[in-house]
Amino acid sequence: MERRVQAEDPILLFDSGVGGLTVLAELRKLLPQAPVIYAADLAGLPYGEKTEAEVAARVAGLLGRMSERYHPRLIVIACNTASTIALGMVREVLHVPIVGTVPAIKPAAAMTRTGVIGLLGTAATVRQKYVDDLEAEFANGKRLIRHACPGLVEAAEAKLRGERPDPAVFAAAARGLREQEGGDRIDTVVLACTHFPLVEEELRAAFGPGVEFIHGAQGIARRIVQLTAGQDFLRKSADVALFTGDLARAAKLAPVLARHGLERIESL
């Protein structure tokens, strides 16, 4: 018998790091009363440099444990790499609604004026057949240029810790797209990693004028609202951030976590 959703059941947001805070920020705007658990697999970061099998095993194992312990009403895999690799598997084994994060290729195709779209992601994301399928379905007749830039993940994490990321990382990301055939005509860039919107300002400066950036956080938040329509929400205690690995590392993020309403930090 399926368990009935309780008002205090949380929405669980899961990411390899703190990129999923971009999704949480949009969710807070639409469902400020919803209890939230934010889970980050810092011990496994970065996912983009792991094999598909490694990512799938970690994501399925961690989400299985948290589903049993916290009874989330809905799980958000707020990580493009984890979603493109493990979303189907996790949906098969967990009996809870699961929202994935996919590259915003469809809206980018509607936005572009030149017909040339750039996509920045992790190495694992840019090589996925899932992205090939999105391109074929939504960007047919357009040109999609991809570039893997794992350095942006650490740059985003560093920025949230209050450090100054190396500007060369952003210049390299822009060059990686611009120097490919047709790259000089890119006018729209898909940020295909939830970390990347955290450094959108720096990327905007690196690309220069005339380029629009798009990511999926707002769409994910709207989807959560749809799937929880009619449900009651009751926050009985402060929302919590869970981390694998060294909690001292996570503690450095306490100020930014608090700004997102995550007032407790615990081990996962």
N, C-alpha and C positions, 0 to 999 in steps of 0.2 A: 504494500500500500504506500503510495507516494505521500511524503510528508507535506503538510499544509504550511504555506508561508506564514511566518509570524512577523508581527510588526517590528520586532527588534532584529530580525535577520538582516545581516549586512549585505551590501554590494561589495564583492571582492574584485579589486583591480590588481592585476599581476603584471609585472614587467621584470626584465633582467636587471634594471637599475631604476633611476628616477625619471626616465623619460615619460612614463605614464602619468606623471603629475600634470602634463599638458592636457590629458584626458580628464583627470580629476577636476581641474580648474573649470572646464566646460560643464562637467556634471554638477558641480556645486551651484552653477548659475541656474540650472533647471530643476534640480532636486536638492535644495539646501538642507532639507530635513532628513535626508536618507543617511542611515548609519553606514559607514564605509570602513573597510579594511584595505590598506594598501600594502601589497607584498612585493618585495624586491629581492631577486636572487643575486645579490652582490658577489657571492662566492662563485657564481657561474659566469659572471660578466667577463668578456663580451660574448654574447651568443653568436654574433655574426662571424666569428672566427672558428666556431665549432662545426663538427659534422652534423648532418641532418639527424642521424641516429642519436647523437649525444644530446642535441636540443630536445628531440621528441621525448627521450627518456627522462630528462630533468623536468620538463614542463608537466608531463603526465604524472610523474611521481609527486611533485610538490603540490599540484592542484588536487590530486587525490587525497593527500594528507590534510590539506586545508579544508577541503569540502567536508570531510568527516568531522573535523574538529570544530569548525565555525558555522556550519550549515548556511552558507551563503544562499541568498535567493536568486542570485545571478552572478556569473563570473565574466569579467572582461579580461581578455588577454591583450593588454595594452602594449603590445610589442609586435612590430611587423614581422620580424624574423621568426618568433615563436608561432605567430598565427599562420604564416605561409607554410610552415613545416608541420605543426602539431595540431592545428585546429580540428581537422577531421577526426583524428585519433581520440582527442579528448572528448569531443562530442559523443563519440560512440561509447565511452566508458563511464562518463559522469551524467547522472540524471538531474541536471540543472541547466537552465538556459545559459548559453555561452555566446558572448559577442566577441568577434575577432577584430583585428585591425588590418585593413588591406590598403595598399597604396592608392592614393586618390587620383587614379588615372582617368576615371570617367569624368569628374568635374574639370580636370585639367584639359581634357580634350575639348570640352565645351568652352573653356576660357581662352585657349590659344588663338592668336590672330595670325601668326606666321605658319602654324601647323607643325612647329617643332617644339617638343616637350623634353625637358631634362628630368631625370629621376636620380636622386641621391639616396642611397640606402647602404646597408651593411653588405658584406661580400655574400653572405648566405641569401639575403633577400633578392639581390639583383639577378642571381642566377636561377631563381625558382621558376618552374613551369607555370606556377600560379600567376606570376607576373606576365609571362608570355600570353596566358589565356586572357588576362585583363586587357592587355594591349590589343589582342586580336578582336575582342568583343567591343571595346569602347574607343579605341584609338585607330581603328581601321581607316587608312587614308591619311593618317598623321605619321609623323616620325617621332619615335621615342628613343632618346639617347640615355643610356644608363651609366652610372659610375659608382663604384664602391668606395666609400670613404669612412672606414672604421674609426679614424682619428677624431671624427666629429662626436662620437659617443663619449670619449674621454674628455673632450673639450667641453661638452655640455655638463658632464658631471663635475668637472673642475669649476666651471662658472657657478654652479649651485653651491659649491663649497666656499665660494667667495674668492676664488683664485682667478687670475687673468689668463685665459687661454692664449696659446700662441697664434698670432694672426696668420702665420704661414699655413696653418691647417685649413683655414677658410679659403685662402688664395689657391691652395692646391685643389680643393673641392671644385672651385669655379673653373680652374684650368682643366681639370679632368673631364668636364663636360664640354667646355668651349673648344678644346683642341681636337675633338672628334669631328668627323665629317658632318657638316650641317650645324655644328655647335654654335657658330656665330649667329644663327637665326633663332636660338632658344629665347622664348619670351615668357615661358611658364615652367616652373620647377616644382616637381612633386617631392616633398620631404617624406620619404618612405621609411622613416624610423621615428618613433615618438620622442626620442631625444632631440631630434634636429630642430623642432620649433623653438627649443630653449635657446638656440643660437641663431635664430632667424635674422636678428638685427645685424650680426656679424657677417652672415652669408649675404645679406642684402648689400652691404658695403662692398663685399668682394666681387659680386656680380655686376654692380653698377646699376644705373637707371634702366627702366624699361623691362624689368623682369618681375613677374608676380610669383609668389610662393603659395603653395596650397598643401594642407595636410588634413587628416581625417578626424581630428578630435571632436569637432562640433557634430559631425555625423554620428559618431559613436555615442555621444551624449544623448542625441535625439533618439537613437535606437534603444538605449536603456530606458528612456521614458516610455517608449511604446511598449516594451516588454514588461514593464512593471505597472502599467496603467491599471488603476483601480485598487492597487495594494496600499496598505497602511504602512507608515514609517514611524518608528519610535526609537530615538537615540537615548539609551539608558546610561551610557558612559562615554567618555571621550573617545573619538576615533583613534585607531591605532595604525602604526606602520610596523610591518614585520620585515626582518632582514635575515638572510643567510649570511654566514661569514662573521667577520670581526665587527662587533657592535661599536667599537671605538671609531671605526671608519664611518659607520652610520650616524653616530652621535654628532659628527661634524655637520650633518645635514639638518640638525634639529631646528635651526631658525627658519629655514625654508619649508620644512615639513609643518611647522606650527602655522606658517602663513596659509597653508592649505588645509588647516583644521585638523592636522594629525598631531595630537598632543602627547601621545605615548609612543615609545620605541621599544620593541621587544624582539627577541630572537625567534627565528622561524625554524 
